[in-house]
């Protein structure tokens, strides 16, 4: 299980930008418009959870209260009924995205090992050739 970083909040409860160290209510929006980095890129670069938003505590509370106000549509409709297909089930371990990145990591490892083995192989070949040649040389 990968541990993700929690955002740092300033005294106003705003998450602080890792690049310019200023707090913003909607940090990912700031990062996108000011630093031209997508939300996903920012979260990946600084080790934040890929599927969690980064907003101020105030905005978070406001969004939560709005969600509760519209309980039937938001929570029942979108999350409880709408989320049925991609809800965590017993035995699930990773999201498709996480699985894919693990797959790619393993592929890279495999590729790297192959290259290393080939190099080792050719070194061994050179060495055994050398030994053969030396053994053919007349003894003095
Ligand atoms: Zn910034």
Backbone and ligand atoms as CSV (ligand in chain L), in Angstrom:
chain,resi,resn,atom,element,x,y,z
A,1,UNK,N,N,0.856,-1.199,0.000
A,1,UNK,CA,C,0.000,0.000,0.000
A,1,UNK,C,C,0.885,1.240,0.000
A,2,UNK,N,N,0.668,2.094,-0.981
A,2,UNK,CA,C,1.478,3.292,-1.097
A,2,UNK,C,C,0.951,4.365,-0.153
A,3,UNK,N,N,1.835,5.044,0.539
A,3,UNK,CA,C,1.424,6.129,1.433
A,3,UNK,C,C,1.475,7.447,0.676
A,4,UNK,N,N,0.367,8.167,0.700
A,4,UNK,CA,C,0.317,9.448,0.009
A,4,UNK,C,C,0.508,10.580,1.000
A,5,UNK,N,N,1.044,11.669,0.485
A,5,UNK,CA,C,1.288,12.841,1.317
A,5,UNK,C,C,-0.024,13.566,1.591
A,6,UNK,N,N,-0.154,14.115,2.789
A,6,UNK,CA,C,-1.299,14.970,3.103
A,6,UNK,C,C,-0.874,16.416,2.843
A,7,UNK,N,N,-1.792,17.231,2.275
A,7,UNK,CA,C,-1.398,18.615,2.008
A,7,UNK,C,C,-1.123,19.389,3.299
A,8,UNK,N,N,-0.260,20.373,3.180
A,8,UNK,CA,C,0.054,21.261,4.298
A,8,UNK,C,C,-0.921,22.443,4.222
A,9,UNK,N,N,-1.521,22.823,5.355
A,9,UNK,CA,C,-2.471,23.937,5.344
A,9,UNK,C,C,-1.876,25.144,6.052
A,10,UNK,N,N,-2.207,26.312,5.557
A,10,UNK,CA,C,-1.765,27.528,6.245
A,10,UNK,C,C,-2.736,27.872,7.377
A,11,UNK,N,N,-2.531,29.019,8.008
A,11,UNK,CA,C,-3.321,29.396,9.177
A,11,UNK,C,C,-4.793,29.629,8.825
A,12,UNK,N,N,-5.052,29.964,7.541
A,12,UNK,CA,C,-6.438,30.141,7.089
A,12,UNK,C,C,-7.083,28.816,6.672
A,13,UNK,N,N,-6.344,27.727,6.830
A,13,UNK,CA,C,-6.894,26.436,6.445
A,13,UNK,C,C,-6.821,26.172,4.950
A,14,UNK,N,N,-5.973,26.933,4.245
A,14,UNK,CA,C,-5.830,26.716,2.800
A,14,UNK,C,C,-4.629,25.818,2.524
A,15,UNK,N,N,-4.753,24.884,1.586
A,15,UNK,CA,C,-3.587,24.064,1.234
A,15,UNK,C,C,-2.519,24.933,0.589
A,16,UNK,N,N,-1.270,24.651,0.917
A,16,UNK,CA,C,-0.158,25.477,0.463
A,16,UNK,C,C,0.463,24.873,-0.786
A,17,UNK,N,N,0.672,25.718,-1.788
A,17,UNK,CA,C,1.263,25.295,-3.061
A,17,UNK,C,C,2.714,24.873,-2.835
A,18,UNK,N,N,3.093,23.726,-3.381
A,18,UNK,CA,C,4.461,23.220,-3.216
A,18,UNK,C,C,5.459,24.029,-4.026
A,19,UNK,N,N,4.955,24.751,-5.010
A,19,UNK,CA,C,5.858,25.460,-5.909
A,19,UNK,C,C,6.107,26.884,-5.428
A,20,UNK,N,N,5.047,27.629,-5.083
A,20,UNK,CA,C,5.261,29.021,-4.675
A,20,UNK,C,C,4.965,29.246,-3.190
A,21,UNK,N,N,4.572,28.200,-2.474
A,21,UNK,CA,C,4.393,28.263,-1.014
A,21,UNK,C,C,3.343,29.277,-0.570
A,22,UNK,N,N,2.313,29.459,-1.388
A,22,UNK,CA,C,1.196,30.326,-1.021
A,22,UNK,C,C,-0.047,29.439,-0.921
A,23,UNK,N,N,-0.945,29.770,0.019
A,23,UNK,CA,C,-2.148,28.965,0.197
A,23,UNK,C,C,-3.282,29.415,-0.708
A,24,UNK,N,N,-4.078,28.451,-1.222
A,24,UNK,CA,C,-5.219,28.760,-2.083
A,24,UNK,C,C,-6.383,27.852,-1.724
A,25,UNK,N,N,-7.598,28.399,-1.838
A,25,UNK,CA,C,-8.782,27.572,-1.574
A,25,UNK,C,C,-8.834,26.392,-2.549
A,26,UNK,N,N,-8.656,26.733,-3.830
A,26,UNK,CA,C,-8.664,25.672,-4.847
A,26,UNK,C,C,-7.241,25.542,-5.372
A,27,UNK,N,N,-6.441,24.777,-4.676
A,27,UNK,CA,C,-5.018,24.692,-4.988
A,27,UNK,C,C,-4.762,24.158,-6.391
A,28,UNK,N,N,-5.511,23.126,-6.787
A,28,UNK,CA,C,-5.231,22.496,-8.079
A,28,UNK,C,C,-5.579,23.431,-9.235
A,29,UNK,N,N,-6.591,24.281,-9.006
A,29,UNK,CA,C,-6.946,25.272,-10.013
A,29,UNK,C,C,-5.818,26.306,-10.133
A,30,UNK,N,N,-5.289,26.720,-8.983
A,30,UNK,CA,C,-4.163,27.662,-8.961
A,30,UNK,C,C,-2.946,27.094,-9.703
A,31,UNK,N,N,-2.627,25.838,-9.367
A,31,UNK,CA,C,-1.452,25.188,-9.946
A,31,UNK,C,C,-1.580,25.131,-11.472
A,32,UNK,N,N,-2.814,24.856,-11.901
A,32,UNK,CA,C,-3.052,24.754,-13.340
A,32,UNK,C,C,-2.911,26.107,-14.026
A,33,UNK,N,N,-3.495,27.146,-13.446
A,33,UNK,CA,C,-3.472,28.428,-14.147
A,33,UNK,C,C,-2.146,29.159,-13.934
A,34,UNK,N,N,-1.546,29.055,-12.749
A,34,UNK,CA,C,-0.325,29.818,-12.478
A,34,UNK,C,C,0.939,29.081,-12.931
A,35,UNK,N,N,0.980,27.766,-12.691
A,35,UNK,CA,C,2.220,27.038,-12.988
A,35,UNK,C,C,2.100,26.139,-14.220
A,36,UNK,N,N,0.931,26.169,-14.861
A,36,UNK,CA,C,0.702,25.354,-16.072
A,36,UNK,C,C,0.995,23.872,-15.854
A,37,UNK,N,N,0.565,23.363,-14.693
A,37,UNK,CA,C,0.706,21.934,-14.425
A,37,UNK,C,C,-0.699,21.387,-14.204
A,38,UNK,N,N,-1.021,20.268,-14.808
A,38,UNK,CA,C,-2.349,19.704,-14.606
A,38,UNK,C,C,-2.463,19.185,-13.177
A,39,UNK,N,N,-3.708,19.061,-12.732
A,39,UNK,CA,C,-3.953,18.568,-11.371
A,39,UNK,C,C,-3.306,17.198,-11.173
A,40,UNK,N,N,-3.459,16.321,-12.160
A,40,UNK,CA,C,-2.884,14.978,-12.036
A,40,UNK,C,C,-1.367,15.010,-11.951
A,41,UNK,N,N,-0.782,15.867,-12.772
A,41,UNK,CA,C,0.674,15.994,-12.796
A,41,UNK,C,C,1.186,16.482,-11.435
A,42,UNK,N,N,0.497,17.487,-10.909
A,42,UNK,CA,C,0.889,18.062,-9.615
A,42,UNK,C,C,0.810,16.996,-8.529
A,43,UNK,N,N,-0.302,16.272,-8.507
A,43,UNK,CA,C,-0.489,15.260,-7.463
A,43,UNK,C,C,0.562,14.167,-7.586
A,44,UNK,N,N,0.893,13.798,-8.813
A,44,UNK,CA,C,1.884,12.746,-8.998
A,44,UNK,C,C,3.275,13.243,-8.607
A,45,UNK,N,N,3.591,14.463,-9.043
A,45,UNK,CA,C,4.932,14.995,-8.799
A,45,UNK,C,C,5.238,15.132,-7.305
A,46,UNK,N,N,4.207,15.539,-6.531
A,46,UNK,CA,C,4.469,15.792,-5.122
A,46,UNK,C,C,3.939,14.697,-4.203
A,47,UNK,N,N,3.479,13.614,-4.775
A,47,UNK,CA,C,3.119,12.442,-3.958
A,47,UNK,C,C,1.774,12.516,-3.275
A,48,UNK,N,N,0.792,13.210,-3.910
A,48,UNK,CA,C,-0.556,13.246,-3.342
A,48,UNK,C,C,-1.403,12.145,-3.947
A,49,UNK,N,N,-2.483,11.825,-3.236
A,49,UNK,CA,C,-3.390,10.781,-3.715
A,49,UNK,C,C,-3.969,11.181,-5.074
A,50,UNK,N,N,-3.883,10.273,-6.069
A,50,UNK,CA,C,-4.303,10.638,-7.419
A,50,UNK,C,C,-5.805,10.934,-7.554
A,51,UNK,N,N,-6.633,10.406,-6.656
A,51,UNK,CA,C,-8.074,10.611,-6.825
A,51,UNK,C,C,-8.688,11.481,-5.734
A,52,UNK,N,N,-7.851,12.185,-4.988
A,52,UNK,CA,C,-8.383,13.086,-3.963
A,52,UNK,C,C,-8.148,14.521,-4.378
A,53,UNK,N,N,-9.134,15.376,-4.110
A,53,UNK,CA,C,-8.972,16.791,-4.388
A,53,UNK,C,C,-8.121,17.448,-3.315
A,54,UNK,N,N,-7.632,18.641,-3.616
A,54,UNK,CA,C,-6.876,19.402,-2.614
A,54,UNK,C,C,-7.517,20.786,-2.530
A,55,UNK,N,N,-8.371,20.970,-1.532
A,55,UNK,CA,C,-9.053,22.260,-1.352
A,55,UNK,C,C,-8.913,22.690,0.100
A,56,UNK,N,N,-9.275,23.956,0.366
A,56,UNK,CA,C,-9.184,24.458,1.742
A,56,UNK,C,C,-10.208,23.749,2.620
A,57,UNK,N,N,-9.958,23.779,3.920
A,57,UNK,CA,C,-10.872,23.141,4.859
A,57,UNK,C,C,-12.248,23.803,4.786
A,58,UNK,N,N,-12.241,25.117,4.582
A,58,UNK,CA,C,-13.500,25.861,4.484
A,58,UNK,C,C,-14.305,25.395,3.262
A,59,UNK,N,N,-13.620,25.317,2.124
A,59,UNK,CA,C,-14.287,24.885,0.897
A,59,UNK,C,C,-14.739,23.439,1.028
A,60,UNK,N,N,-13.914,22.632,1.674
A,60,UNK,CA,C,-14.265,21.228,1.873
A,60,UNK,C,C,-15.552,21.109,2.679
A,61,UNK,N,N,-15.636,21.920,3.769
A,61,UNK,CA,C,-16.827,21.899,4.613
A,61,UNK,C,C,-18.044,22.366,3.828
A,62,UNK,N,N,-17.817,23.388,2.980
A,62,UNK,CA,C,-18.912,23.930,2.176
A,62,UNK,C,C,-19.407,22.897,1.162
A,63,UNK,N,N,-18.452,22.209,0.515
A,63,UNK,CA,C,-18.816,21.190,-0.471
A,63,UNK,C,C,-19.564,20.047,0.205
A,64,UNK,N,N,-19.102,19.717,1.412
A,64,UNK,CA,C,-19.736,18.631,2.150
A,64,UNK,C,C,-21.166,18.997,2.541
A,65,UNK,N,N,-21.336,20.251,2.990
A,65,UNK,CA,C,-22.677,20.650,3.400
A,65,UNK,C,C,-23.606,20.735,2.183
A,66,UNK,N,N,-23.054,21.176,1.034
A,66,UNK,CA,C,-23.864,21.181,-0.188
A,66,UNK,C,C,-24.259,19.763,-0.590
A,67,UNK,N,N,-23.313,18.848,-0.439
A,67,UNK,CA,C,-23.606,17.452,-0.806
A,67,UNK,C,C,-24.713,16.905,0.088
A,68,UNK,N,N,-24.639,17.236,1.393
A,68,UNK,CA,C,-25.657,16.742,2.326
A,68,UNK,C,C,-27.007,17.395,2.068
A,69,UNK,N,N,-26.976,18.665,1.639
A,69,UNK,CA,C,-28.221,19.379,1.320
A,69,UNK,C,C,-28.921,18.693,0.147
A,70,UNK,N,N,-28.118,18.219,-0.790
A,70,UNK,CA,C,-28.676,17.544,-1.971
A,70,UNK,C,C,-28.490,16.031,-1.855
A,71,UNK,N,N,-28.738,15.522,-0.658
A,71,UNK,CA,C,-28.464,14.121,-0.348
A,71,UNK,C,C,-29.028,13.160,-1.393
A,72,UNK,N,N,-30.292,13.358,-1.742
A,72,UNK,CA,C,-30.938,12.393,-2.646
A,72,UNK,C,C,-30.237,12.286,-3.987
A,73,UNK,N,N,-29.844,13.441,-4.526
A,73,UNK,CA,C,-29.213,13.405,-5.843
A,73,UNK,C,C,-27.735,13.007,-5.727
A,74,UNK,N,N,-27.013,13.707,-4.835
A,74,UNK,CA,C,-25.561,13.528,-4.792
A,74,UNK,C,C,-25.178,12.202,-4.144
A,75,UNK,N,N,-25.643,11.989,-2.934
A,75,UNK,CA,C,-25.161,10.816,-2.212
A,75,UNK,C,C,-25.904,9.551,-2.628
A,76,UNK,N,N,-27.231,9.644,-2.662
A,76,UNK,CA,C,-27.971,8.444,-3.065
A,76,UNK,C,C,-27.779,8.165,-4.551
A,77,UNK,N,N,-27.995,9.201,-5.366
A,77,UNK,CA,C,-27.973,9.002,-6.817
A,77,UNK,C,C,-26.584,8.727,-7.359
A,78,UNK,N,N,-25.643,9.615,-7.050
A,78,UNK,CA,C,-24.316,9.506,-7.665
A,78,UNK,C,C,-23.410,8.497,-6.957
A,79,UNK,N,N,-23.474,8.473,-5.632
A,79,UNK,CA,C,-22.520,7.629,-4.913
A,79,UNK,C,C,-23.062,6.237,-4.610
A,80,UNK,N,N,-24.234,6.183,-3.998
A,80,UNK,CA,C,-24.718,4.868,-3.555
A,80,UNK,C,C,-25.221,4.031,-4.731
A,81,UNK,N,N,-26.037,4.650,-5.599
A,81,UNK,CA,C,-26.545,3.886,-6.750
A,81,UNK,C,C,-25.528,3.924,-7.901
A,82,UNK,N,N,-25.065,5.151,-8.216
A,82,UNK,CA,C,-24.155,5.299,-9.352
A,82,UNK,C,C,-22.799,4.643,-9.132
A,83,UNK,N,N,-22.376,4.569,-7.880
A,83,UNK,CA,C,-21.046,4.023,-7.598
A,83,UNK,C,C,-21.028,2.530,-7.413
A,84,UNK,N,N,-22.169,1.903,-7.633
A,84,UNK,CA,C,-22.283,0.464,-7.373
A,84,UNK,C,C,-21.272,-0.359,-8.158
A,85,UNK,N,N,-21.029,0.054,-9.414
A,85,UNK,CA,C,-20.161,-0.757,-10.273
A,85,UNK,C,C,-18.686,-0.662,-9.920
A,86,UNK,N,N,-18.276,0.498,-9.401
A,86,UNK,CA,C,-16.846,0.596,-9.105
A,86,UNK,C,C,-16.555,0.718,-7.611
A,87,UNK,N,N,-17.437,0.174,-6.813
A,87,UNK,CA,C,-17.211,0.199,-5.374
A,87,UNK,C,C,-16.177,-0.867,-5.003
A,88,UNK,N,N,-15.416,-0.585,-3.941
A,88,UNK,CA,C,-14.439,-1.554,-3.436
A,88,UNK,C,C,-15.143,-2.840,-3.013
A,89,UNK,N,N,-14.638,-3.949,-3.505
A,89,UNK,CA,C,-15.209,-5.239,-3.118
A,89,UNK,C,C,-14.135,-6.060,-2.428
A,90,UNK,N,N,-14.587,-6.967,-1.573
A,90,UNK,CA,C,-13.653,-7.822,-0.847
A,90,UNK,C,C,-12.717,-8.495,-1.861
A,91,UNK,N,N,-11.426,-8.404,-1.613
A,91,UNK,CA,C,-10.473,-9.028,-2.538
A,91,UNK,C,C,-9.873,-8.048,-3.518
A,92,UNK,N,N,-10.526,-6.912,-3.751
A,92,UNK,CA,C,-9.932,-5.880,-4.612
A,92,UNK,C,C,-8.671,-5.349,-3.952
A,93,UNK,N,N,-7.641,-5.136,-4.762
A,93,UNK,CA,C,-6.419,-4.626,-4.158
A,93,UNK,C,C,-6.002,-3.268,-4.695
A,94,UNK,N,N,-6.119,-3.098,-5.993
A,94,UNK,CA,C,-5.661,-1.836,-6.567
A,94,UNK,C,C,-6.657,-1.360,-7.606
A,95,UNK,N,N,-6.643,-0.064,-7.885
A,95,UNK,CA,C,-7.440,0.459,-8.980
A,95,UNK,C,C,-6.778,0.059,-10.294
A,96,UNK,N,N,-7.533,0.175,-11.379
A,96,UNK,CA,C,-6.968,-0.158,-12.688
A,96,UNK,C,C,-5.743,0.703,-12.984
A,97,UNK,N,N,-5.848,1.973,-12.593
A,97,UNK,CA,C,-4.736,2.894,-12.833
A,97,UNK,C,C,-3.489,2.440,-12.080
A,98,UNK,N,N,-3.670,2.060,-10.826
A,98,UNK,CA,C,-2.540,1.608,-10.024
A,98,UNK,C,C,-1.988,0.289,-10.565
A,99,UNK,N,N,-2.906,-0.598,-10.992
A,99,UNK,CA,C,-2.469,-1.869,-11.572
A,99,UNK,C,C,-1.643,-1.620,-12.814
A,100,UNK,N,N,-2.118,-0.690,-13.649
A,100,UNK,CA,C,-1.439,-0.377,-14.899
A,100,UNK,C,C,-0.032,0.158,-14.617
A,101,UNK,N,N,0.066,1.044,-13.625
A,101,UNK,CA,C,1.389,1.602,-13.366
A,101,UNK,C,C,2.318,0.531,-12.794
A,102,UNK,N,N,1.751,-0.399,-12.026
A,102,UNK,CA,C,2.568,-1.502,-11.521
A,102,UNK,C,C,3.009,-2.399,-12.678
A,103,UNK,N,N,2.079,-2.623,-13.616
A,103,UNK,CA,C,2.396,-3.433,-14.796
A,103,UNK,C,C,3.545,-2.801,-15.568
A,104,UNK,N,N,3.452,-1.474,-15.750
A,104,UNK,CA,C,4.515,-0.778,-16.478
A,104,UNK,C,C,5.835,-0.840,-15.735
A,105,UNK,N,N,5.758,-0.719,-14.416
A,105,UNK,CA,C,6.975,-0.785,-13.609
A,105,UNK,C,C,7.651,-2.145,-13.779
A,106,UNK,N,N,6.822,-3.193,-13.740
A,106,UNK,CA,C,7.375,-4.540,-13.890
A,106,UNK,C,C,7.959,-4.749,-15.278
A,107,UNK,N,N,7.274,-4.180,-16.290
A,107,UNK,CA,C,7.795,-4.289,-17.653
A,107,UNK,C,C,9.156,-3.616,-17.767
A,108,UNK,N,N,9.274,-2.435,-17.174
A,108,UNK,CA,C,10.541,-1.709,-17.214
A,108,UNK,C,C,11.634,-2.510,-16.507
A,109,UNK,N,N,11.269,-3.099,-15.373
A,109,UNK,CA,C,12.232,-3.905,-14.620
A,109,UNK,C,C,12.715,-5.073,-15.471
A,110,UNK,N,N,11.745,-5.730,-16.125
A,110,UNK,CA,C,12.061,-6.876,-16.975
A,110,UNK,C,C,13.001,-6.459,-18.096
A,111,UNK,N,N,12.686,-5.335,-18.719
A,111,UNK,CA,C,13.478,-4.828,-19.823
A,111,UNK,C,C,14.910,-4.547,-19.354
A,112,UNK,N,N,14.986,-3.906,-18.217
A,112,UNK,CA,C,16.281,-3.549,-17.640
A,112,UNK,C,C,17.093,-4.803,-17.331
A,113,UNK,N,N,16.421,-5.811,-16.745
A,113,UNK,CA,C,17.107,-7.073,-16.451
A,113,UNK,C,C,17.608,-7.743,-17.717
A,114,UNK,N,N,16.778,-7.682,-18.788
A,114,UNK,CA,C,17.192,-8.288,-20.055
A,114,UNK,C,C,18.451,-7.618,-20.584
A,115,UNK,N,N,18.452,-6.283,-20.539
A,115,UNK,CA,C,19.626,-5.542,-21.024
A,115,UNK,C,C,20.856,-5.922,-20.209
A,116,UNK,N,N,20.652,-5.989,-18.898
A,116,UNK,CA,C,21.776,-6.321,-18.022
A,116,UNK,C,C,22.288,-7.740,-18.299
A,117,UNK,N,N,21.344,-8.662,-18.498
A,117,UNK,CA,C,21.747,-10.040,-18.787
A,117,UNK,C,C,22.509,-10.139,-20.101
A,118,UNK,N,N,22.024,-9.383,-21.113
A,118,UNK,CA,C,22.709,-9.393,-22.402
A,118,UNK,C,C,24.140,-8.892,-22.267
A,119,UNK,N,N,24.282,-7.811,-21.518
A,119,UNK,CA,C,25.629,-7.256,-21.309
A,119,UNK,C,C,26.524,-8.281,-20.627
A,120,UNK,N,N,25.961,-8.927,-19.604
A,120,UNK,CA,C,26.705,-9.941,-18.861
A,120,UNK,C,C,27.102,-11.071,-19.806
A,121,UNK,N,N,26.119,-11.460,-20.651
A,121,UNK,CA,C,26.343,-12.527,-21.622
A,121,UNK,C,C,27.524,-12.183,-22.529
A,122,UNK,N,N,27.503,-10.963,-23.061
A,122,UNK,CA,C,28.565,-10.617,-24.010
A,122,UNK,C,C,29.917,-10.525,-23.299
A,123,UNK,N,N,29.906,-10.089,-22.053
A,123,UNK,CA,C,31.154,-10.054,-21.291
A,123,UNK,C,C,31.703,-11.480,-21.132
A,124,UNK,N,N,30.762,-12.406,-20.796
A,124,UNK,CA,C,31.157,-13.799,-20.638
A,124,UNK,C,C,31.715,-14.363,-21.943
A,125,UNK,N,N,31.062,-14.006,-23.068
A,125,UNK,CA,C,31.522,-14.470,-24.374
A,125,UNK,C,C,32.944,-14.006,-24.651
A,126,UNK,N,N,33.178,-12.728,-24.410
A,126,UNK,CA,C,34.506,-12.164,-24.649
A,126,UNK,C,C,35.533,-12.901,-23.802
A,127,UNK,N,N,35.182,-13.136,-22.571
A,127,UNK,CA,C,36.099,-13.789,-21.647
A,127,UNK,C,C,36.409,-15.224,-22.092
A,128,UNK,N,N,35.359,-15.951,-22.485
A,128,UNK,CA,C,35.593,-17.351,-22.878
A,128,UNK,C,C,36.364,-17.426,-24.202
A,129,UNK,N,N,36.123,-16.456,-25.099
A,129,UNK,CA,C,36.911,-16.371,-26.335
A,129,UNK,C,C,38.386,-16.171,-26.015
A,130,UNK,N,N,38.604,-15.274,-25.097
A,130,UNK,CA,C,39.967,-14.935,-24.699
A,130,UNK,C,C,40.671,-16.163,-24.115
A,131,UNK,N,N,39.926,-16.878,-23.259
A,131,UNK,CA,C,40.506,-18.070,-22.638
A,131,UNK,C,C,40.850,-19.109,-23.700
A,132,UNK,N,N,39.926,-19.276,-24.689
A,132,UNK,CA,C,40.162,-20.227,-25.771
A,132,UNK,C,C,41.433,-19.864,-26.537
A,133,UNK,N,N,41.536,-18.595,-26.891
A,133,UNK,CA,C,42.701,-18.118,-27.647
A,133,UNK,C,C,43.988,-18.344,-26.859
A,134,UNK,N,N,43.921,-18.039,-25.580
A,134,UNK,CA,C,45.116,-18.185,-24.741
A,134,UNK,C,C,45.541,-19.654,-24.653
A,135,UNK,N,N,44.550,-20.535,-24.589
A,135,UNK,CA,C,44.899,-21.952,-24.430
A,135,UNK,C,C,45.480,-22.531,-25.721
A,136,UNK,N,N,45.187,-21.850,-26.856
A,136,UNK,CA,C,45.721,-22.291,-28.150
A,136,UNK,C,C,47.181,-21.855,-28.315
A,137,UNK,N,N,47.523,-20.774,-27.665
A,137,UNK,CA,C,48.891,-20.245,-27.769
A,137,UNK,C,C,49.911,-21.302,-27.318
A,138,UNK,N,N,51.013,-21.401,-28.038
A,138,UNK,CA,C,52.029,-22.364,-27.619
A,138,UNK,C,C,52.604,-22.003,-26.272
A,139,UNK,N,N,52.813,-23.023,-25.483
A,139,UNK,CA,C,53.384,-22.759,-24.158
A,139,UNK,C,C,54.865,-22.458,-24.289
A,140,UNK,N,N,55.344,-21.540,-23.515
A,140,UNK,CA,C,56.762,-21.194,-23.596
A,140,UNK,C,C,57.525,-21.743,-22.400
L,1,ZN,ZN,ZN,1.845,28.096,-6.672
